[in-house]
Structure formats: C-alpha cells, structure tokens
Amino acid sequence: MASIKLVLRTNQEDKTGHSPLYLRVIKDRNAKFVATGVKLKRTEWDDDKQKIKKSHANSARMNAFLAQKIADAEGTVADHERKRKSVSARKLKEAIKGKDMANFFEYAYNRCERIKGTVSVATYRNYKQYVAKFEKFIGHREIYFDDITVTMLKDYINHMSNNLKNGPTTVHYSLLILSVMFRDAQREDIIGEHIYPFSKVRVKRDKGKRLFLNKEQVEKLRNFKIEYTGKDEVFRDMFIFSVYAGGLRFSDVVSLKWEHYNKKEQRITKTIRKTGRNHNFKIGQIAIDILNKYKTEISLPSDFVFPIIEDVERFDADTDYQAYIINAKNILCGQKLRRLGKDMELPFTLSFHLSRHTFATNALNNGMRIEYVSKLLDHSDIGITQIYAKVISEELDKAVDMYIN
C-alpha cells in the first residue's frame, strides 16, 4: 500500500528562503516526489498538520488547493493499486503527474535533434553522447526532471570518477550538458525554475596547462627523419602546416582543398567547420612550402591538399560521414603524433591541437598583436586568446627567476 504525504524540501531552498512543496509517494520503501508548484518559507509550513500556517496571506485558498491535490493523488494511487497487482512508485508518480509530466530523456533526445542543424556535427554528437552516458548510468529512460536530485548527481559523479575513471574535465562537461537541458526546458516552460539540482553540485575542472612547441622543437619536428610506413609523414606535415597557417584545427586542415588556396595572394579562404564562419587569411612561407610539396600536375581544385580522406564524393555529400571520417582520422593522427613525439623525446605528449597552441604562443612571442592572433585563430572573443598571453607571461617569469635572481 502506497503512502502519500506533503513534504517541504528545504534542501532546495532558494535565495529568498522559499522551498518547494512536493507530494511524496512511498511504495515498497521507494520514494518519488511530485511537484505541487507551491513554494513556502520554513516558518509558513506545519508538517504535523500537513497545512500552511494561518500566518500566510493565502493560507485558506492554498490549503484547499493542496487538499484537492492529495485527494486526487490518493484516488489515482488507489485506482492503480486496485487494477494492478504490482505497481512501482515510479509508475504511481507517472499516473499522478498525468499529461504534465516531463520525461528527461524524451526531452533531451528531442532537444538534440532540434539543434542538429544549428550546431556543428561534432557538437550535436557530443550532446547525444553525454545524454546517452547518463542514460546508461540510470539504466532506463523512465525518469523525470524532478527525479534528478543532488544525491543522484553526486552518485553519478562518483560513478564517473571511480568506475569510468573520468577526469575532472570530463566529469564537468558530462554534468554541463545535463544542466543545459534543464535550462532549455525552463526557458520553454516545461519545468519550473526551482527544479535545478546543479546549483548544489560543483566539480573542479583541470586548469589545463597550455602546452606548445618552442622554435627549436618545431625545427626538430620538421627535420625529423620518419622511417615508418603509412601516413606518419603526412600527419607531421599537417601539424607543421597548421603552425604556420593560423593554427587551423585538424578538421579544417584534413578537409582543406586546393580551391581554398589562392596561390597568387598566398591566402586561405575557407569556412571553418567548428564555427561556420568564413575565414580568410595569409599563410607563412613554411606553410606554402608544404603545400608545394603536395601539389601535382594533376591536382584538381576539388581535391584535398593532404591525401588522408579517400572517398571525396561521399565526404562532400554526407555530413554524417564527414563527422565520422574526421573523427576517425583525428584518432589515427593522434596515434601517429604520439609515437613521433615519443621518438623525439619531447617532454609532453604530442597531439595535433598543440599546433594551434604553438602558433599562438610563437606569434605572441614574435611580437604579433593579440588582436591579430585572435583574428587568425578565429576566436569569437579576444578573452579566449588572452590565455596564450598568460602563458607568455608565465614563461617570462620563469626566465626572470632562472637568469636574474
């Protein structure tokens, strides 16, 4: 036999001192909560009498409303228990909420589909991946927004840290995607503003030191004799090209075509895959030398510069295939660069994204204005670029400590 009681959840108290009032349904020692839409201060609620105190301005009207809520809920529970031999607390909650219930996973997956055309394919896939990761932890899709509590999120954090061995940054982004779904649902008036457990859950992100290759390391990489078979040399050249071509990301380098390069002006004009913005900039001589290395007499404007993607027609026609193949080639590139960096005895793991960091830090070291560096990196906000200026300052501080003290 299920029991129903009104509970003021003071652990969800807002900044004004108000807490949400819930219907608590207990069945087989399993508790589920259904929002009433009422928020009260602790001093306004009498838990023993299950009533709002008379000191509240609208106590009579609101008590009548709550009495009807309880009566409807008890009637629904009794009806379901009479019809079914076994019914869970979750099913009773569904019945009480009726058409007003908001299933989290149903909303989240639909939301992913709705934003599909407005974000990059990689962002869309990441959203779905993080939602699916949470679903796997829960074990089913029958969960509603107000089922997701602070305790549940803390259990999820422990699961990610201890069982999945996720680092702080991964844990942070896993929760961030879930919180975005809550905020979007609130903006669409699907859930109330008070349903937001993330405000009481904090995960510290890794500070993430910006690694980069200095000039000597870049030259060593350029001249390093590669003896393995495969695409190792091509991936190395792509890395060096990025260093001298505005720090282009892997997705933009691997999909670079000859039609994107104006040889006369020594300029790249390309739509950046991550941002969708048209990017137009001049490249350095070393980048030009690399392009000349791959240019042949039979090269067509529609051909990729670097011979990594084999099925050009399918890549151009299928956006899902584009995302898949770029991800697959990026993984392969990472494997090749890690081996190369190890053979070079670099003091850190070599990855393609370090080409972007290397471009930025070396450009600033050479005196390029930060506004220009930001423009070449295609940053939407110069504040993003300032992290590299901070790296330069830290390196300068180390030099002072080493040579002047």
C-alpha positions in Angstrom: 0.0 0.0 0.0 1.5 3.3 -1.1 1.5 6.3 1.2 1.2 10.0 0.3 2.4 13.0 2.2 3.3 16.6 1.6 6.9 17.4 2.1 8.7 20.8 2.2 12.1 20.1 0.6 14.2 22.6 2.5 17.4 21.2 0.8 16.2 23.1 -2.3 15.7 26.4 -0.5 16.3 29.4 -2.9 17.9 32.7 -2.2 14.7 34.2 -0.9 14.3 31.5 1.7 11.5 29.6 -0.1 11.5 25.9 -0.6 9.3 23.8 -2.9 6.5 21.7 -1.6 6.2 18.2 -3.0 3.8 15.3 -2.8 5.9 12.3 -1.6 4.8 8.9 -2.8 6.3 5.9 -1.0 5.8 2.4 -2.4 7.8 -0.6 -1.2 10.2 1.8 0.6 10.9 3.6 -2.7 10.1 7.3 -2.6 9.1 9.5 -5.5 8.3 13.2 -5.5 5.7 15.2 -7.5 5.9 19.0 -7.6 2.9 20.9 -6.4 4.1 24.2 -7.8 3.9 25.8 -4.3 6.9 27.4 -2.6 7.0 28.3 1.1 9.3 29.5 3.8 10.1 27.0 6.6 8.1 29.2 9.1 5.0 29.0 6.9 4.6 25.2 6.9 3.2 22.9 9.6 4.4 19.4 8.8 2.5 17.7 11.6 -0.9 19.1 10.4 0.2 19.0 6.8 -1.1 22.5 6.3 0.1 26.0 5.5 0.0 28.1 8.7 -2.6 30.9 9.0 0.2 33.5 9.1 0.5 33.0 5.3 -1.7 35.5 3.5 -3.4 33.0 1.2 -3.4 30.0 3.6 -7.1 29.1 3.2 -7.1 29.1 -0.6 -3.8 27.3 -0.8 -4.7 24.6 1.8 -7.8 23.9 -0.2 -5.7 23.5 -3.3 -3.3 21.2 -1.6 -6.2 19.1 -0.1 -7.5 18.6 -3.6 -4.1 17.6 -4.8 -3.8 15.0 -2.1 -7.3 13.7 -2.7 -6.6 13.4 -6.5 -3.3 11.7 -5.8 -4.8 9.2 -3.3 -7.6 8.4 -5.7 -5.2 7.8 -8.6 -2.9 5.6 -6.4 -5.9 3.6 -5.1 -7.2 3.1 -8.6 -3.8 1.9 -9.9 -3.2 -0.5 -7.0 -6.7 -1.9 -7.5 -6.1 -2.6 -11.2 -2.6 -4.0 -10.9 -1.1 -6.5 -8.5 2.4 -4.9 -8.8 2.9 -1.2 -9.4 6.1 0.7 -8.7 6.5 4.1 -7.1 7.7 5.4 -10.5 4.5 4.3 -12.2 2.4 5.8 -9.5 4.3 9.1 -9.9 3.6 8.9 -13.7 -0.1 8.4 -13.0 -0.3 11.3 -10.6 1.6 13.7 -12.9 -0.5 12.7 -15.9 0.0 14.8 -19.0 2.0 17.3 -17.1 4.9 15.0 -16.5 8.2 15.8 -18.3 10.4 12.8 -19.2 14.0 14.0 -19.1 15.4 11.6 -21.7 12.5 12.2 -24.1 13.0 15.9 -23.9 16.9 15.7 -24.0 17.0 13.5 -27.1 14.3 15.6 -28.9 16.3 18.7 -28.0 19.4 17.2 -29.6 17.5 16.6 -32.8 16.1 20.2 -32.8 19.6 21.8 -32.5 21.1 19.5 -35.1 21.0 22.0 -37.9 22.2 24.9 -35.8 25.4 23.5 -34.3 28.4 21.6 -35.7 28.0 17.9 -36.3 30.6 17.3 -33.6 28.7 19.3 -31.0 25.5 17.5 -31.9 27.2 14.1 -31.4 28.7 15.2 -28.1 25.3 16.2 -26.8 23.8 12.9 -27.7 26.8 11.0 -26.3 26.7 12.7 -22.9 22.9 12.2 -22.6 23.3 8.5 -23.6 26.1 8.2 -21.0 23.7 9.4 -18.2 21.0 7.1 -19.5 23.4 4.1 -19.2 24.1 5.1 -15.6 20.4 5.3 -14.8 19.7 2.1 -16.6 16.4 3.2 -18.2 14.6 6.1 -19.7 11.7 6.4 -17.3 13.0 9.3 -15.3 11.6 12.8 -15.0 13.2 16.1 -14.4 12.4 16.3 -10.7 13.7 12.7 -10.2 17.2 14.0 -10.9 18.3 15.1 -7.4 21.5 16.4 -5.9 22.1 12.9 -4.4 21.6 11.3 -7.8 24.1 13.7 -9.4 26.7 13.1 -6.7 26.3 9.3 -7.2 26.8 9.9 -11.0 29.9 11.9 -10.3 31.3 9.1 -8.1 30.4 6.6 -10.8 32.3 8.6 -13.5 35.3 9.2 -11.2 35.6 5.7 -9.7 34.2 3.3 -12.3 34.7 5.1 -15.6 38.0 6.8 -14.4 36.9 10.1 -15.9 39.0 13.1 -15.1 37.5 16.3 -13.7 37.2 18.0 -17.1 35.2 15.1 -18.5 33.0 14.9 -15.4 32.4 18.7 -15.6 31.3 18.5 -19.2 29.1 15.4 -18.6 27.2 17.5 -16.0 27.2 20.6 -18.1 25.3 19.0 -20.9 22.7 17.8 -18.5 22.4 21.2 -16.9 21.9 22.8 -20.4 18.9 20.5 -20.9 17.4 21.7 -17.6 17.9 25.4 -18.6 16.5 24.9 -22.0 13.4 23.1 -20.5 13.0 26.0 -18.1 13.1 28.5 -21.0 10.4 26.5 -22.7 8.3 26.5 -19.5 8.4 22.7 -19.4 9.8 22.7 -15.9 9.8 25.3 -13.1 12.8 27.5 -12.2 13.1 25.7 -8.8 13.9 22.4 -10.5 17.6 22.7 -10.9 19.8 20.4 -8.8 23.1 21.5 -10.4 23.4 24.7 -8.3 24.4 22.5 -5.4 26.8 20.3 -7.3 30.3 21.6 -8.1 33.1 19.8 -10.0 36.5 21.5 -10.2 37.9 21.4 -13.7 41.6 20.8 -14.5 43.3 24.1 -15.0 44.8 22.6 -18.2 48.3 24.0 -18.8 48.7 25.2 -22.4 51.5 23.1 -23.9 53.3 24.2 -27.1 56.4 23.5 -29.1 59.2 26.2 -28.9 61.1 27.1 -32.1 63.8 24.5 -31.6 61.2 21.8 -31.1 59.3 22.8 -34.2 62.5 22.7 -36.3 63.4 19.3 -34.8 59.9 18.0 -35.8 60.2 19.5 -39.3 63.6 17.8 -39.9 63.0 14.6 -38.0 63.6 11.6 -40.3 60.4 9.4 -40.4 61.2 5.8 -41.2 57.8 4.2 -40.5 55.4 3.3 -43.3 51.9 4.8 -43.5 50.7 8.4 -43.3 53.0 9.5 -40.5 54.9 12.0 -42.7 51.6 13.4 -44.0 50.3 13.9 -40.4 53.6 15.5 -39.4 53.3 17.9 -42.4 49.7 18.8 -41.5 50.9 19.6 -38.0 53.7 21.9 -39.2 51.3 23.5 -41.8 48.9 24.4 -39.0 51.7 26.0 -37.0 52.4 28.4 -40.0 48.8 28.7 -41.2 47.0 30.4 -38.4 46.7 27.4 -36.1 44.0 25.7 -38.2 42.2 22.9 -36.4 42.6 19.3 -37.6 39.1 19.2 -39.1 39.9 22.2 -41.3 43.4 21.0 -42.3 42.3 17.5 -43.3 39.4 18.9 -45.3 41.5 21.7 -47.0 41.1 21.7 -50.8 43.2 23.3 -53.5 40.2 25.6 -54.2 40.6 27.1 -50.7 44.1 28.3 -51.6 44.9 31.4 -53.6 48.5 30.8 -54.8 48.9 34.4 -56.2 47.9 36.0 -52.9 49.2 33.2 -50.7 45.9 33.2 -48.9 43.5 30.6 -47.5 39.8 31.2 -47.7 37.7 28.6 -46.0 34.5 28.1 -43.9 35.7 26.9 -40.5 33.9 23.7 -39.6 33.5 24.4 -35.9 32.1 28.0 -36.1 30.7 28.1 -39.6 32.4 31.4 -40.2 34.2 32.3 -43.4 37.9 32.6 -42.6 40.3 34.5 -44.9 44.0 34.9 -44.1 47.5 34.8 -45.4 49.9 31.9 -44.6 53.6 31.8 -43.9 56.4 30.6 -46.2 56.9 27.3 -44.5 53.1 26.5 -44.9 53.5 27.5 -48.6 56.4 25.1 -49.0 54.3 22.3 -47.5 51.5 23.0 -50.0 54.0 22.9 -52.9 55.2 19.5 -51.7 51.7 18.1 -52.2 50.8 20.0 -55.3 51.0 17.9 -58.5 50.3 18.5 -62.2 47.0 16.5 -61.9 45.8 18.2 -58.7 42.2 19.4 -59.2 40.6 22.4 -57.3 38.2 19.9 -55.7 41.0 17.6 -54.5 42.0 17.5 -50.8 45.5 19.0 -50.3 46.6 16.2 -47.9 46.0 12.6 -49.0 44.1 11.4 -46.0 40.4 11.2 -46.9 39.9 8.6 -49.7 36.2 8.9 -50.6 35.9 12.5 -51.7 32.5 12.2 -53.2 30.9 10.6 -50.2 32.6 13.1 -47.9 31.2 16.1 -49.8 27.7 14.6 -50.0 27.2 13.1 -46.5 27.5 15.4 -43.4 27.3 12.4 -41.0 30.1 10.6 -42.9 32.1 13.8 -42.7 31.9 13.9 -38.9 32.7 10.1 -38.7 35.7 10.2 -41.0 37.2 13.4 -39.5 36.9 11.8 -36.0 38.4 8.5 -37.2 41.3 10.3 -39.0 41.9 12.6 -36.0 42.3 9.5 -33.8 44.7 8.0 -36.3 46.6 11.3 -36.4 46.9 11.3 -32.6 48.4 7.9 -32.6 51.0 8.8 -35.2 51.9 12.0 -33.5 52.2 10.4 -30.0 54.7 7.9 -31.4 56.6 10.7 -33.2 56.8 12.8 -30.1 58.0 9.9 -28.0 60.7 9.1 -30.6 61.7 12.8 -30.5 61.8 12.6 -26.6 59.5 15.6 -26.2 58.7 16.3 -22.5 55.0 16.1 -23.2 52.6 14.1 -25.4 52.4 15.4 -28.9 48.8 16.0 -30.2 47.5 17.9 -33.2 45.9 20.6 -31.1 49.3 21.6 -29.9 49.9 23.0 -33.3 47.2 25.6 -32.5 48.8 26.4 -29.2 52.3 26.6 -30.8 51.1 29.1 -33.5 49.5 31.4 -30.9 52.4 31.4 -28.4 55.1 31.7 -31.0 53.2 34.5 -32.8 52.8 36.5 -29.5 56.5 35.8 -28.7 57.4 37.3 -32.0 55.5 40.5 -31.2 52.3 39.9 -33.1 49.4 41.9 -31.5 47.0 39.8 -29.6 44.1 41.2 -31.7 45.7 39.8 -34.8 46.4 36.4 -33.2 42.8 36.3 -32.1 41.6 37.0 -35.6 43.8 34.3 -37.1 42.6 31.8 -34.6 39.1 32.8 -35.5 38.2 33.3 -31.8 34.8 34.9 -31.2 36.2 36.7 -28.1 39.7 38.1 -27.5 39.3 36.9 -23.9 39.8 33.4 -25.2 43.1 34.4 -26.8 44.4 36.0 -23.6 45.1 32.6 -22.1 48.1 32.5 -24.5 49.3 35.9 -23.4 49.2 34.5 -19.8 51.3 31.6 -20.9 53.9 34.0 -22.3 53.9 35.9 -19.0 54.4 32.7 -17.1 57.3 31.8 -19.4 58.8 35.3 -18.9 58.5 34.9 -15.1 60.4 31.6 -15.2 63.1 33.3 -17.3 63.5 36.1 -14.7 63.7 33.5 -11.9 66.3 31.5 -13.7 68.6 34.2 -15.0 68.2 37.2 -12.8 67.7 36.0 -9.2 
